[in-house]
């Protein structure tokens, strides 16, 4: 999968991996110290260090798989301030109308089509981040204003109409985009 990320994401991913390597090295030293204290059957320090090393190894493996299975394209949110607004692109603020076909209900939303992992809501404007990999964003990308488009979403068939496309303001970007960090990897315990 191609994931669009903000500049610095790959550095954050590398830093997280390096921090795990340092943590693992310290845990190995703790394990060696605990091993030297005698009977391993009753040595809880040895068992705890061994379990902690396994947990770190799992996190490192998960992070490595995440990196290897995906293609990352770094984007600069500052470039979102001046994009052409002919059709929906990553970084646009869009106002949409979603009509559920079965229920005949219409809903209006305002989204910032954002990068992987962005999920904030701007309390001042009501704009929500819509990650570009979400089914709704995938259906919206490339649409122009005013053209109703039937789509199949996980919640069922719907008709999407883009009501407006605009570039975000610097203040909106500041409030909506989270600090860059590596993805959370489950402990698996």
C-alpha angles and dihedrals in degrees: 000000000000112000121192110215136176120261110278096033093110090049089052089050091051092046091052091051092048091049089053090051091053091047091050092051090053091048091051089053089051090049092051090049091050091047091057091058095078137245108050095199091069099029105111093177090060092048093047092050091048092051092046091052090052091051092050090047090053091050091049091049092048092049091048091050091048090053096045097046096052138058113223123207114188116218131187113231089205087068088060090071094073107030120136110257102212093115138005114284137165107288099029125125106227134186112209140180116216118195115193106220097211098041096036088221122144123210130182123212138176115212140174106218097226141177130272113308100010109134107151129131123216105227092198097056104018092237115150126200113245110198109230091232094059117108091243093052092046089054092047101046110104096017121131128220119280102011114119109221125192112223138173111234127179089257091054139273118334141169114233123200121184106219098181141359123199141154118259121249120243090249092054091051091050092052097042108041115080123218113275114264139153117264118272110257117204118241091226093213 
